[in-house]
Amino acid sequence: MSDYGDNNVRNRAEAAVYAAIDGLNEMLPQAHMLKKSPETALLGRMGKLDSAGFINLIVLLEERCEEQFGIAISLSNDAPGSEENPFENIATLIDHIERLVKVSLRLTSDRLV
């Protein structure tokens, strides 16, 4: 678990999100492409994603997270301590992934002991 310090988990979560956005942007028309910025809105009035775009993003994200961390996570799961909408913007999505990965890594580590 030493490879997964707090900063490393955060950096890898951010890398997974931005890689998924790159993949999604390849499928979207120019006007609907997502800007890789923490404040970029994903869903809601200000968001650029429709339901199909959102589903594609989730699939891409789960694949990128498995590549980054070597574990499968489900982004639709609620993370402990999460009260906000994790899909509000890119920053909240990175926070959500970071929490899910840390919980998953702890559970995996506990099983090995």
PAVOZA-244466 format. One record per residue: residue number from 0; x, y, z of N, C-alpha, C, O, CB in turn. Coordinates in nm, 2 decimals. Glycine has a CB too. Layout:
REC   num       nx       ny       nz      cax      cay      caz       cx       cy       cz       ox       oy       oz      cbx      cby      cbz
REC   NUM        X        Y        Z        X        Y        Z        X        Y        Z        X        Y        Z        X        Y        Z
...
END
This chain:
REC   num       nx       ny       nz      cax      cay      caz       cx       cy       cz       ox       oy       oz      cbx      cby      cbz
REC     0     0.08    -0.12     0.00     0.00     0.00     0.00     0.09     0.13     0.00     0.03     0.24    -0.01    -0.09     0.00     0.12
REC     1     0.22     0.11     0.01     0.31     0.23     0.02     0.30     0.31    -0.11     0.33     0.43    -0.11     0.45     0.19     0.05
REC     2     0.27     0.24    -0.22     0.26     0.32    -0.35     0.14     0.40    -0.36     0.12     0.48    -0.46     0.26     0.22    -0.47
REC     3     0.05     0.39    -0.26    -0.07     0.46    -0.27    -0.09     0.56    -0.15    -0.19     0.57    -0.09    -0.19     0.36    -0.26
REC     4     0.01     0.65    -0.13     0.00     0.75    -0.03    -0.11     0.85    -0.08    -0.15     0.85    -0.19     0.13     0.83    -0.01
REC     5    -0.15     0.93     0.01    -0.27     1.03    -0.01    -0.24     1.11    -0.14    -0.33     1.12    -0.22    -0.29     1.12     0.10
REC     6    -0.13     1.17    -0.15    -0.10     1.25    -0.27    -0.10     1.17    -0.40    -0.14     1.21    -0.50     0.03     1.33    -0.26
REC     7    -0.04     1.05    -0.39    -0.03     0.96    -0.51    -0.17     0.92    -0.55    -0.20     0.91    -0.67     0.05     0.84    -0.48
REC     8    -0.26     0.88    -0.45    -0.40     0.84    -0.49    -0.47     0.96    -0.56    -0.53     0.94    -0.66    -0.48     0.80    -0.36
REC     9    -0.45     1.08    -0.50    -0.52     1.20    -0.56    -0.46     1.22    -0.70    -0.54     1.25    -0.80    -0.49     1.32    -0.47
REC    10    -0.33     1.22    -0.72    -0.27     1.24    -0.85    -0.32     1.14    -0.95    -0.34     1.17    -1.07    -0.12     1.24    -0.84
REC    11    -0.32     1.01    -0.91    -0.37     0.91    -1.00    -0.52     0.92    -1.04    -0.56     0.89    -1.15    -0.34     0.77    -0.94
REC    12    -0.60     0.96    -0.94    -0.74     0.98    -0.96    -0.76     1.10    -1.06    -0.84     1.09    -1.16    -0.81     1.02    -0.83
REC    13    -0.68     1.20    -1.05    -0.69     1.31    -1.14    -0.64     1.27    -1.28    -0.70     1.31    -1.38    -0.60     1.43    -1.09
REC    14    -0.54     1.19    -1.29    -0.49     1.14    -1.42    -0.59     1.06    -1.48    -0.61     1.06    -1.61    -0.36     1.06    -1.40
REC    15    -0.66     0.97    -1.41    -0.77     0.88    -1.46    -0.88     0.97    -1.52    -0.93     0.94    -1.62    -0.82     0.79    -1.35
REC    16    -0.92     1.07    -1.44    -1.03     1.16    -1.49    -0.99     1.23    -1.61    -1.07     1.23    -1.71    -1.07     1.26    -1.37
REC    17    -0.88     1.29    -1.62    -0.84     1.36    -1.74    -0.82     1.27    -1.86    -0.84     1.31    -1.97    -0.71     1.44    -1.71
REC    18    -0.77     1.15    -1.84    -0.75     1.05    -1.95    -0.89     1.01    -2.00    -0.91     1.00    -2.12    -0.67     0.93    -1.90
REC    19    -0.99     0.99    -1.91    -1.12     0.96    -1.95    -1.19     1.07    -2.03    -1.26     1.05    -2.13    -1.21     0.92    -1.83
REC    20    -1.16     1.20    -1.98    -1.22     1.31    -2.06    -1.15     1.32    -2.20    -1.22     1.35    -2.29    -1.19     1.44    -1.98
REC    21    -1.03     1.29    -2.21    -0.96     1.29    -2.34    -1.03     1.19    -2.43    -1.06     1.22    -2.55    -0.81     1.26    -2.33
REC    22    -1.06     1.07    -2.38    -1.13     0.97    -2.45    -1.27     1.01    -2.49    -1.31     0.99    -2.60    -1.13     0.84    -2.38
REC    23    -1.34     1.07    -2.40    -1.48     1.11    -2.42    -1.48     1.23    -2.53    -1.56     1.23    -2.62    -1.54     1.16    -2.29
REC    24    -1.39     1.32    -2.51    -1.38     1.43    -2.61    -1.36     1.39    -2.75    -1.41     1.46    -2.84    -1.27     1.53    -2.57
REC    25    -1.29     1.28    -2.77    -1.28     1.22    -2.90    -1.41     1.18    -2.97    -1.42     1.18    -3.09    -1.18     1.10    -2.90
REC    26    -1.51     1.15    -2.88    -1.64     1.11    -2.93    -1.74     1.22    -2.95    -1.85     1.21    -3.01    -1.70     1.00    -2.84
REC    27    -1.71     1.34    -2.89    -1.80     1.45    -2.88    -1.78     1.55    -2.99    -1.67     1.57    -3.03    -1.80     1.51    -2.74
REC    28    -1.89     1.62    -3.03    -1.87     1.74    -3.12    -1.80     1.85    -3.04    -1.80     1.86    -2.92    -2.00     1.79    -3.17
REC    29    -1.73     1.93    -3.11    -1.65     2.04    -3.05    -1.73     2.12    -2.94    -1.68     2.15    -2.84    -1.60     2.14    -3.16
REC    30    -1.85     2.15    -2.97    -1.93     2.23    -2.88    -1.96     2.16    -2.75    -2.00     2.23    -2.65    -2.06     2.27    -2.95
REC    31    -1.95     2.03    -2.74    -1.98     1.96    -2.62    -1.86     1.90    -2.55    -1.88     1.83    -2.45    -2.08     1.84    -2.66
REC    32    -1.74     1.93    -2.60    -1.62     1.88    -2.54    -1.61     1.94    -2.40    -1.64     2.05    -2.37    -1.50     1.91    -2.62
REC    33    -1.55     1.86    -2.31    -1.53     1.90    -2.17    -1.39     1.96    -2.16    -1.29     1.91    -2.21    -1.55     1.78    -2.07
REC    34    -1.39     2.07    -2.09    -1.26     2.14    -2.05    -1.20     2.07    -1.93    -1.27     2.04    -1.84    -1.28     2.29    -2.02
REC    35    -1.07     2.04    -1.94    -1.01     1.97    -1.83    -0.97     2.07    -1.72    -0.85     2.12    -1.71    -0.88     1.89    -1.88
REC    36    -1.07     2.10    -1.64    -1.05     2.20    -1.53    -1.14     2.16    -1.42    -1.25     2.11    -1.44    -1.08     2.35    -1.58
REC    37    -1.09     2.18    -1.29    -1.16     2.13    -1.17    -1.31     2.19    -1.17    -1.40     2.12    -1.12    -1.09     2.17    -1.05
REC    38    -1.33     2.31    -1.21    -1.46     2.37    -1.20    -1.55     2.34    -1.32    -1.67     2.38    -1.32    -1.44     2.52    -1.19
REC    39    -1.51     2.26    -1.41    -1.60     2.22    -1.53    -1.72     2.14    -1.48    -1.70     2.04    -1.42    -1.52     2.14    -1.63
REC    40    -1.84     2.20    -1.50    -1.96     2.13    -1.46    -1.99     2.01    -1.55    -1.97     2.02    -1.67    -2.08     2.23    -1.47
REC    41    -2.03     1.90    -1.49    -2.06     1.78    -1.57    -2.21     1.76    -1.59    -2.25     1.74    -1.71    -2.00     1.66    -1.49
REC    42    -2.28     1.77    -1.49    -2.43     1.75    -1.50    -2.50     1.87    -1.45    -2.45     1.96    -1.39    -2.47     1.62    -1.42
REC    43    -2.63     1.87    -1.48    -2.71     1.99    -1.44    -2.72     2.09    -1.54    -2.68     2.08    -1.66    -2.66     2.04    -1.31
REC    44    -2.78     2.21    -1.50    -2.80     2.32    -1.59    -2.67     2.36    -1.66    -2.67     2.40    -1.78    -2.86     2.44    -1.52
REC    45    -2.56     2.37    -1.59    -2.44     2.42    -1.65    -2.35     2.31    -1.71    -2.25     2.34    -1.78    -2.36     2.49    -1.54
REC    46    -2.39     2.18    -1.70    -2.31     2.07    -1.75    -2.33     2.06    -1.90    -2.44     2.09    -1.96    -2.35     1.95    -1.68
REC    47    -2.23     2.00    -1.96    -2.24     1.98    -2.11    -2.27     1.83    -2.14    -2.29     1.80    -2.26    -2.10     2.01    -2.17
REC    48    -2.28     1.75    -2.04    -2.31     1.60    -2.07    -2.45     1.57    -2.08    -2.53     1.61    -1.99    -2.24     1.52    -1.97
REC    49    -2.49     1.50    -2.18    -2.63     1.44    -2.19    -2.61     1.30    -2.12    -2.51     1.27    -2.08    -2.69     1.43    -2.33
REC    50    -2.72     1.23    -2.12    -2.72     1.10    -2.05    -2.62     1.00    -2.12    -2.55     0.93    -2.05    -2.86     1.04    -2.05
REC    51    -2.62     1.00    -2.25    -2.52     0.91    -2.32    -2.38     0.95    -2.29    -2.29     0.86    -2.27    -2.55     0.91    -2.47
REC    52    -2.35     1.08    -2.30    -2.22     1.13    -2.26    -2.18     1.09    -2.12    -2.06     1.06    -2.10    -2.21     1.28    -2.29
REC    53    -2.27     1.10    -2.03    -2.24     1.07    -1.89    -2.21     0.92    -1.88    -2.11     0.89    -1.81    -2.36     1.11    -1.80
REC    54    -2.29     0.84    -1.94    -2.26     0.69    -1.93    -2.13     0.66    -1.99    -2.05     0.58    -1.94    -2.38     0.61    -2.00
REC    55    -2.10     0.72    -2.11    -1.97     0.70    -2.17    -1.85     0.74    -2.08    -1.75     0.67    -2.07    -1.96     0.77    -2.30
REC    56    -1.87     0.85    -2.01    -1.77     0.90    -1.92    -1.75     0.80    -1.80    -1.63     0.77    -1.76    -1.81     1.04    -1.86
REC    57    -1.86     0.75    -1.75    -1.85     0.66    -1.64    -1.77     0.53    -1.68    -1.68     0.48    -1.61    -1.99     0.62    -1.58
REC    58    -1.81     0.48    -1.79    -1.74     0.36    -1.85    -1.59     0.38    -1.86    -1.51     0.30    -1.82    -1.80     0.31    -1.98
REC    59    -1.56     0.49    -1.93    -1.42     0.53    -1.95    -1.34     0.55    -1.82    -1.23     0.51    -1.80    -1.41     0.66    -2.03
REC    60    -1.41     0.62    -1.72    -1.35     0.64    -1.59    -1.32     0.51    -1.52    -1.21     0.49    -1.46    -1.44     0.73    -1.51
REC    61    -1.42     0.42    -1.52    -1.39     0.29    -1.45    -1.28     0.22    -1.51    -1.20     0.15    -1.44    -1.52     0.21    -1.45
REC    62    -1.27     0.22    -1.64    -1.15     0.16    -1.71    -1.02     0.22    -1.67    -0.92     0.15    -1.64    -1.17     0.16    -1.86
REC    63    -1.02     0.35    -1.67    -0.89     0.43    -1.64    -0.86     0.41    -1.49    -0.74     0.40    -1.46    -0.91     0.58    -1.67
REC    64    -0.95     0.40    -1.40    -0.92     0.38    -1.26    -0.86     0.24    -1.24    -0.77     0.22    -1.16    -1.05     0.39    -1.18
REC    65    -0.92     0.14    -1.32    -0.86     0.00    -1.30    -0.72     0.00    -1.36    -0.63    -0.07    -1.30    -0.95    -0.10    -1.38
REC    66    -0.69     0.08    -1.46    -0.55     0.09    -1.51    -0.46     0.16    -1.41    -0.35     0.11    -1.39    -0.55     0.16    -1.65
REC    67    -0.51     0.26    -1.35    -0.43     0.34    -1.26    -0.40     0.27    -1.13    -0.29     0.28    -1.07    -0.49     0.47    -1.23
REC    68    -0.50     0.20    -1.07    -0.50     0.14    -0.94    -0.49    -0.01    -0.93    -0.46    -0.06    -0.83    -0.61     0.19    -0.86
REC    69    -0.52    -0.07    -1.04    -0.52    -0.22    -1.04    -0.64    -0.28    -0.97    -0.64    -0.40    -0.93    -0.40    -0.27    -0.99
REC    70    -0.74    -0.20    -0.94    -0.86    -0.25    -0.88    -0.99    -0.20    -0.95    -0.98    -0.09    -1.01    -0.87    -0.20    -0.73
REC    71    -1.09    -0.27    -0.94    -1.22    -0.23    -1.01    -1.30    -0.15    -0.90    -1.32    -0.20    -0.79    -1.30    -0.35    -1.06
REC    72    -1.35    -0.04    -0.94    -1.44     0.04    -0.86    -1.56     0.07    -0.94    -1.56     0.08    -1.06    -1.37     0.17    -0.81
REC    73    -1.67     0.09    -0.86    -1.80     0.13    -0.93    -1.82     0.27    -0.89    -1.84     0.30    -0.77    -1.91     0.03    -0.88
REC    74    -1.83     0.36    -0.99    -1.85     0.50    -0.96    -1.99     0.53    -0.91    -2.01     0.64    -0.86    -1.81     0.58    -1.08
REC    75    -2.08     0.44    -0.93    -2.21     0.46    -0.89    -2.23     0.43    -0.74    -2.34     0.47    -0.68    -2.31     0.38    -0.97
REC    76    -2.13     0.38    -0.67    -2.14     0.35    -0.53    -2.12     0.48    -0.45    -2.05     0.57    -0.49    -2.03     0.25    -0.49
REC    77    -2.19     0.49    -0.34    -2.17     0.60    -0.25    -2.04     0.58    -0.17    -2.01     0.48    -0.12    -2.29     0.62    -0.16
REC    78    -1.96     0.69    -0.17    -1.84     0.68    -0.09    -1.87     0.73     0.05    -1.94     0.83     0.07    -1.72     0.76    -0.15
REC    79    -1.81     0.67     0.15    -1.83     0.72     0.29    -1.79     0.87     0.30    -1.69     0.91     0.25    -1.75     0.64     0.39
REC    80    -1.86     0.95     0.37    -1.83     1.09     0.39    -1.87     1.18     0.28    -1.84     1.29     0.28    -1.69     1.10     0.42
REC    81    -1.94     1.12     0.18    -1.98     1.20     0.06    -2.12     1.25     0.07    -2.21     1.17     0.07    -1.96     1.12    -0.07
REC    82    -2.14     1.37     0.09    -2.27     1.43     0.10    -2.31     1.51    -0.03    -2.43     1.52    -0.06    -2.28     1.52     0.22
REC    83    -2.21     1.55    -0.10    -2.23     1.63    -0.22    -2.25     1.54    -0.34    -2.22     1.42    -0.34    -2.12     1.73    -0.25
REC    84    -2.30     1.59    -0.45    -2.32     1.52    -0.58    -2.18     1.50    -0.63    -2.11     1.60    -0.67    -2.41     1.60    -0.68
REC    85    -2.13     1.38    -0.64    -1.99     1.36    -0.69    -1.97     1.39    -0.84    -1.86     1.40    -0.89    -1.95     1.21    -0.66
REC    86    -2.08     1.41    -0.91    -2.08     1.43    -1.05    -2.11     1.58    -1.09    -2.14     1.61    -1.20    -2.17     1.34    -1.13
REC    87    -2.10     1.67    -0.99    -2.13     1.81    -1.01    -2.03     1.87    -1.10    -2.06     1.94    -1.20    -2.14     1.88    -0.87
REC    88    -1.90     1.85    -1.07    -1.80     1.90    -1.15    -1.67     1.81    -1.15    -1.68     1.71    -1.08    -1.76     2.05    -1.11
REC    89    -1.57     1.84    -1.21    -1.45     1.76    -1.22    -1.39     1.75    -1.08    -1.34     1.64    -1.05    -1.35     1.81    -1.32
REC    90    -1.38     1.85    -1.01    -1.32     1.85    -0.87    -1.39     1.75    -0.78    -1.33     1.67    -0.71    -1.32     1.99    -0.81
REC    91    -1.53     1.76    -0.78    -1.60     1.66    -0.69    -1.59     1.52    -0.74    -1.60     1.43    -0.66    -1.75     1.71    -0.69
REC    92    -1.57     1.50    -0.87    -1.56     1.37    -0.93    -1.42     1.31    -0.88    -1.41     1.19    -0.85    -1.57     1.37    -1.08
REC    93    -1.32     1.39    -0.89    -1.18     1.35    -0.84    -1.19     1.31    -0.69    -1.13     1.21    -0.65    -1.08     1.45    -0.87
REC    94    -1.26     1.40    -0.61    -1.27     1.37    -0.47    -1.34     1.23    -0.45    -1.30     1.15    -0.37    -1.35     1.48    -0.40
REC    95    -1.45     1.21    -0.53    -1.53     1.09    -0.51    -1.44     0.96    -0.55    -1.44     0.86    -0.48    -1.65     1.09    -0.61
REC    96    -1.37     0.97    -0.65    -1.28     0.86    -0.69    -1.17     0.84    -0.59    -1.14     0.72    -0.55    -1.21     0.89    -0.83
REC    97    -1.11     0.94    -0.54    -1.01     0.93    -0.43    -1.07     0.86    -0.31    -1.00     0.77    -0.26    -0.96     1.07    -0.39
REC    98    -1.19     0.89    -0.27    -1.25     0.83    -0.15    -1.28     0.68    -0.18    -1.25     0.59    -0.10    -1.38     0.90    -0.11
REC    99    -1.33     0.65    -0.30    -1.36     0.51    -0.33    -1.24     0.42    -0.34    -1.24     0.31    -0.29    -1.44     0.51    -0.47
REC   100    -1.13     0.48    -0.40    -1.01     0.40    -0.41    -0.95     0.38    -0.27    -0.91     0.27    -0.24    -0.91     0.48    -0.50
REC   101    -0.95     0.48    -0.19    -0.89     0.46    -0.05    -0.97     0.36     0.03    -0.91     0.28     0.10    -0.89     0.59     0.02
REC   102    -1.10     0.36     0.02    -1.18     0.26     0.09    -1.15     0.12     0.03    -1.13     0.02     0.11    -1.34     0.29     0.07
REC   103    -1.15     0.11    -0.10    -1.12    -0.02    -0.16    -0.98    -0.07    -0.12    -0.96    -0.19    -0.10    -1.13    -0.01    -0.31
REC   104    -0.88     0.02    -0.12    -0.74    -0.03    -0.09    -0.74    -0.07     0.06    -0.67    -0.16     0.09    -0.65     0.09    -0.11
REC   105    -0.81     0.00     0.15    -0.81    -0.04     0.29    -0.88    -0.18     0.30    -0.82    -0.26     0.38    -0.89     0.06     0.37
REC   106    -0.99    -0.20     0.23    -1.05    -0.33     0.24    -0.96    -0.44     0.19    -0.96    -0.55     0.25    -1.18    -0.33     0.16
REC   107    -0.89    -0.41     0.08    -0.80    -0.51     0.02    -0.69    -0.54     0.12    -0.65    -0.65     0.14    -0.74    -0.46    -0.11
REC   108    -0.63    -0.43     0.18    -0.52    -0.45     0.27    -0.57    -0.53     0.40    -0.49    -0.61     0.45    -0.47    -0.31     0.32
REC   109    -0.69    -0.50     0.45    -0.74    -0.57     0.56    -0.76    -0.72     0.53    -0.73    -0.80     0.62    -0.87    -0.51     0.61
REC   110    -0.79    -0.76     0.41    -0.81    -0.90     0.38    -0.68    -0.97     0.37    -0.67    -1.09     0.39    -0.88    -0.91     0.24
REC   111    -0.57    -0.90     0.34    -0.44    -0.96     0.33    -0.37    -0.98     0.47    -0.28    -1.06     0.48    -0.35    -0.87     0.25
REC   112    -0.42    -0.92     0.57    -0.36    -0.93     0.70    -0.41    -1.05     0.77    -0.37    -1.08     0.89    -0.40    -0.81     0.79
END
